Amino acid sequence: MLQIGQRWAEVYMKDHPAVTIQVTGGGSGTGIAALVNGTTQICQSSRPMKDEEKASVKQQRNAEVIEIPVAVDALAVYLNKQNSIDHMTMEQIRRIFQGEITNWKDVGGANANIVLYGRENNSGTYVFFKEHVLANGDFAERYQPLGGTAAVINAVVKDVNGIGYGGIGYATDLKAISVAKDAASGPVAPTMENALSKRYPLSRFLYWYTAGPPVGTIKDLVDWVLGPQGQNVVKDVGFYPLKDGAQSQ
């Protein structure tokens, strides 16, 4: 969420010159740890906070965690543009990333070894993918963890046999394939309509978290992000804006 956070900060500070916003990356786990220890006022996370993490905030900060959905994302599966495959099932993707399928010909592609790229384990996207695609199983030993989604994109763009995953907002110069929930279901593209309707099987909210209800300048920023201007930034960056009323879901 670094990209969207930076854009929100840039646009908001331009219209509110008295406010200074510092945005730091490092993965959802880094942001959550900062919320626990009090070194950030807002934590961005691409996965829901765990109960034990919320309990740590309560213990350390004496405040309840407030969860604020701020955007919708389709977690995309990336392929190189030269790869002939345009859709796969969740099961095929799982078997690829767990090392059970190692050649593209086994899923209808060329006779070539599959090269796996993805995020490091402090990433919320890594956690979401591990939970929802691998059913909390382990990644294959050949899996190459990279420090950011931009690095995953760069790797797949340069590797005709590569596969990776990440937010739809980063999907440039490569192919974001359609995904079928199972063998009996048709493949669904990671479009805004399909993400908002939850037809796309890897749809997810992107979150902000605060320790206690946001007040003052923080509340003003949150309200702006959830309003028309902030949600227009969501679209500009390439993610999907909340549907009406989605903030309360």
N, C-alpha and C positions, 0 to 999 in steps of 0.2 A: 504493500500500500504506500510505499515511499513516494512513488510518482504522483498519485492523486493527492496525498497530503501536502506535498510541495506546491502543487498547483493551487489547492485551496488557500494555502498560506500566502502565496504570491498575490492572488486576486484580492483576498480579504485585506491584506496590508496596504494594497494600492488604494482601496476605498476607505481604509481606516488607518491613516498614517500614525496615529498615536499608539497603535498596538504593534507589538513585536512578537512574532511566532517563530520558534525554532523547531525544525523538523529533522529528526535523526532516524536513520534506518537501522537495519540489523536483524530483522525478523520479528514476528509477533511475540515470540518468547522473550526477546530483549525488551520490547515495549511493556509486556506484562510485568516483568521483573522491575522495571523502572516505576510502574504504578505502585507495586508493592512497597518499594523502598522510598517512595515519595520524591523521586527525581524527575517525574513528569506529571503534568496536570491532566493530560489526555493521552491515553494509550490507543494506538491503532492496532487492530488485529483482524486477520483474514480467517480466523477460526473463533468459535465461542470460547470464552474463558471457562476453565474447569472449576468444579466446586472447590477443590483444594486451593486453587489460586485465589478465588474470591474470599475464602476463609483467611488466607494470608493477608490480604488487603485489610480485612476486618480486624485482624490481630495487630498488624503493624500501624495501620492508619486510623483505627477506631471509626471506620466508615463502611457503609454498604456499597458494593460495586453497582454502578448504574450502567446498564448495557444499552447502547444506542446504535441500531442499524443505520448506516449512512449511505449505503449503495448496494447494488446487486452485481454479482459477478458470475460469469460462466467459466468455471475452471476448465480451460481448454487443453486438449492433447495436441501437441505440435508435431508436425512432420515437415521434412524438407519439401520444397515445391516440386522437386523432381521425383518424389515418391508417388507411385501410381495409386496408392491406397487413399480413399477419401472417407471411409467409415470403418468402424470396428465396434464390437460389443464390449461391454464392461469386462466380461470374462476374458476376452482376448487381451485386453489392456492389462488386466491383473496378471495373466500368465506371462506376458512379455516382461513386465517390471519385476516379477519374481523369478525370472530366469527359466521358466518352463518352456517358453517359446523363444528361440534364439535366432531364427532365420526368417526374413520377410516372406519367403515363399510359402511358409506355413499359414500365413494369413492373407494370401492372395497377391503378394508383391514379388519383387525380384529375388533371385537366389543370392542373397547377401546377408551377412551377419548384422543383427540389430545392435545399435549402440545406444545405451541408456543414459539420459541426462535428467537432472532434477535438482531440487532444492536441498539445502542442509537441514538437519533435524531441529534447528531452532526456528524454522520457518513455519508459520501457520498454514501455508499452502502445502508444505510437506506433510504436516499432521493431518490436514483434511484429506489429502490424497491417500495417505496410508490407511486412514480409517474407512473412507468411503469406496476406495477402489481395491485396496489390498486386504480389506476386512481385518486390519491390524496385523497382517502378516509382515514378513521381512522382505526388504528389497534384495534383489540379486546381488551377488558379490561384485559383479561387473558394473553396477550402478555408479555413476559419477556425480556426486553432490557438488553443486556450484553455489556461489555466494549470493546470487540474486537472480530474479527472473530474467533480467536483461542478459545475464551471462548464459542462461539456458537457451534463450532465443538465439544468441550469437553462435552458440555451439551447434544448434540444429540447422541454422542457415548455412553453416560452413560444412556440414556433414550430411551427405546425401542419404546415409543409412541411419541417421540419428532420430531419436524420438525423445520428446520432453513434455513438460506440462507447466501450466502457470495461468495467470489471469488473462482473460480475453483482451484486456486493454493493452497488452504488450504484443499481441499477435500481428506482427508486421513482417513482411518479406518471407513468410512461410505459410504453411497450410494448417488451419485449425479444423480438424476432422469432425464429422458427425459421429455421435455415439449412440448405440442402442443399449437400452437397459438390460436386455437379455436376447437370446437367439430368436425368441418369438416376437420381439418388438422391432419396429422399424427404426432406422437410425434418425437421430434428431440433431439438427445443427445448433451450435452454440450462439444463437441469435438473441437479441433483446426480448423479443416476444416469447421465445421458448424458455428463456431463463426466468422471466417474470411469472410465467404460468407454471413453472417447475416441471415442464415437459422434458427439458434437457436434464439428464440424470445427475449432472455435476454442477447444478446451480447452487449458489450460496449467498448469504448476506456478508457484507464487509462491515466491521464494527468499530465504533469508538467506545472506550470505557473511561469512566471517571470514578474517583473515590468520593462517594456522596453525590447528591444532585448538583449539576453544574449551576454556578451562580455568577453574577456580575459579568465580567468580560468573557469568561468561558461560556456562560449561557448564551451570550450574544453571538459568539462564534458558532456554537452548536445550532442555534436557531437559524443562522444564516446558511450553514451547510445543509440543513434539512429543507430550506426554502428554495424558491425558484432559481436564485443565482447559484447557490451551492450545487444544486442538482444539475444545472446546466454545465458546470465544471465537470461533473461525473461523466456526462455525455461527451464533452470535449476530449477528455482523457481516454475514452474508449470503453469505460465500464457502463453499467446500466443504472439509470435513476430509479429511485424507489417509486413504486406505485402509490397512489393516494391511500393513506392510512397504513402503509407498510411500516412506518416508524414504530407503530404500536404492536407489531407482530413479535 
